[in-house]
Amino acid sequence: MKTKLIIPALLLMSVSAMAQNKDWPGIRRYEQANAALPAPAKGEKRVVYMGDSITDFWVGNDSTFFKNNNYIDRGISGQTTGQMLVRFREDVINLKPAAVVILAGINDIAENNGPEKMSEIFGNIVSMAELARANKIKVVISSVLPAAAFPWRPNIDPKDKVKELNGLLKDYAAKNNFVYLDYFSVMADANRGLPPDLAKDGIHPTLAGYKIMEPLAKKAVEQALKQK
């Protein structure tokens, strides 16, 4: 008599989740694009933008900003700082840029991968900056954009944590001679969020929002590239 193997539904769900999350940091997302990218030409000042959906959607909203300035977009929607840190070598260091623009932290505050301590969020961004500096890459640390609420996490009020993280990043950048790119103070409304004309869902910029960000980002990159 053959014994019928019964696999609990919970185990099946766990196996399925493991299969879906086998590339948790998203290293494969840009694998082909990275492989096809030639080494920087002599004198070329390549710049990589590392981030989450705000960076990921940027190139789709205004690809000319990246093309005209020799910027490379390496944002992945939904990612937290921990995921970006894991893929930082593949998507930044190995591309041999002159500078990197780091915009991260809002998905950690939204608890996309579960609750995190502020020290962990901040520490992951610090680690990315330190890795860049160790590889002679100039660093631009961006403020987290204003956010008054999360459409997908309505029970979380992000305002105070956004303020806290931005304060930590600004102080860290000043102490370590990194350029601090302040989007927050230029884009925030009276409720410390993004107004509807700059982000319909309060999180992801519209083209008008990106058009405010672009000259600020370009100026910050130019400043970083001039540093000794």
N, C-alpha and C positions, 0 to 999 in steps of 0.2 A: 504494500500500500504506500503510495507516494504521499509525502507530507506537503501540504499546500503552504507556500511561503506567503505570509501576510506582512505587508509593509505598512506600518502606521502612516496615516495621512500626514501627520506632523513631520515625519521623517522625509516623506516625499516633498513636502513644501520646503524643508531645509535644503535638500539636494538641489531643488529648482532655484532657490535663492542663491546658493553657492555658484551655480552655473551662470546666473545673471551677473553676479558680482566678481567673477574671476578676474576682471580688469577694473577693479575698484578705483584705482587712481586715473584711469582713462589714458594710459600710456599709448594704447593702440589708436586712439582718435587721430593723432597727427603723424603716425608712424610713416606712412607713405609720403606725405608732404615734406616731412623732415628729411627723408632719404633722398628726395628729388631736389632738395635745396642745395645749390652749390655753395662752396666755401665763400666767405666774403672776399670780394676783390680788394686789391691793395688800395688802402685809403677809404674803403667803404665803411660807413658808420651804420651798421645794421642795428635795429632796435626791436626788441620783442616785448609785446604786451601780454603779461601773464594774468589770468583772472578767471572769473566765473561767467555767468550768463551776460552780465553787463558788458564784458569784453567780447564774449562769444557773438553777441548780436550786433555789436558795433560795426564790424566789417560788413555785415549784411545790410545795415542801414546806410553806411557811407563808405563803400570800398575805396573810393578815390582818396580818402584821407590816408589810408594805409599805403596804397600804391604810389601816391605822389611823394610820400615822405620816407619810403623804404622801411615802413613799419611792418612787422609780422604779428598777426593775431594768433594767440594761443590760449584763448579762453574756452572753457568748457562749462556749459550750463549746469547749474545745480551744485557745483563743486564747493567744498570747504577748503580751508587753508591746509589741512592735513593731506588732502588729495593732491593739491598743487605742489606741496613740498616733495611728495614722492615722485612726481613726474618732472620736477624742476630741471634735473640733469638732461633728460631727453628733449624737453621742449624749450629750454633756455640755454643752458651751458654748452651743450653739444652743437648749437647753432652758431656759436662764437659771435654773439652780438657785442656791440660797443656799450650798449645800455639795455636795461630792462625796466619796464614800468609795471609795478606790482599793484593790483587792485583786488583786494580780497577781504573776507571777513563777514560779509552780510549773511551768507548762508550758514556760517557757524552760529551767528546770533539767532538765526531762524531754526537752529537745531536740526538741520537737514540730516545729519548723521548722529543725532542724539545730543543731549546736553553736554556743554563744554565749559570749562573754567575760562575766564578771561585770560589768565596767564598762559593757557594752552593756545588760544587763538593768536594772541600777541607773539608767543614764542615761535609759532610756525612761520609767521611773517618775518620775524627776526632771523630765523634760520635760513630762509630764502635770501634775505639781504646779505647775510654772512657768506653764503655759498657764492653769491654773485661777486662779492668783493674779493673773495679768495681766488676767483678766476678772472680777475681784472675787468669785471663788468661794472660799469657805472650803474647806480641804483636810484630809481625814483620810487618813493613810497607814497601811494595815493591814500587820501582819506577815504573812508567808507562814505558812500553817497547818503544823503538824507533818507530816512525811512520812518514813517509814523506807524505803519502796520504792515503785516504780511497777508496777502490774499490767501495763501495756503497754510498759514499758521495764525488764525485770528485770535488765538488765546495768548499770543506773545506780544508784549509791548516793547519794541526794539529801541526806543528813543534814548533811554539812559545808557544802554550798552553801546550804542553807536557813538555817543558822546565820549564815553570812557575809553573805548578803543581808539578813537581818533586822537584823544589827548595823549595816550601812550605812544602812538605812532609818531605824532608831531615831536614829542620830547626825544624819542629815540633817534629820529632823523637828525635833529639839531645836534645831539651829542655825538653822533657818528659821521657827521658831514655828508649825509645823504640829502637829496632834494625831497622836500615834502610837497606833494601836490594836493592842494586844498580845493576839492570840489564842493565840499559841504557848505561852507559859508557863502558861496556864490549861488548855490542852487536851492537851499532850504527855504521853505515857507514859514509862516508864523507858528505852525504846529510841528516844526522840525521834520517835515516830510517833503516829498517832491510834489509840486503842484501838478494838476492834471495835464497842463499843456507841455510839461517836461517828462511826464511818465503817467500814462493812462491808468496803470495798475498801482502806482505809487512806488514802484521798485525799478522797473526797466525803462530806461530813457526812450523817449520818442526821438525822431530826427532832430527836433528842436533842442532836446536835451543834450544830444551828442554834439550839436553845433556849439553849445556853450562849453562843453568839455574839451573840444578839440584844440582851440588856441591855448587853453591852460596846459594841456598835456604837451603840446609842441614846445611851449616856452620852458616847461620843466625839463624836457628832454635836452633841449639846447643848453640849458644851464648845467645839467649833469655832464654833458659831453665836454664842457669847457673846464670842468674841474681837473685839477692836477692829481 
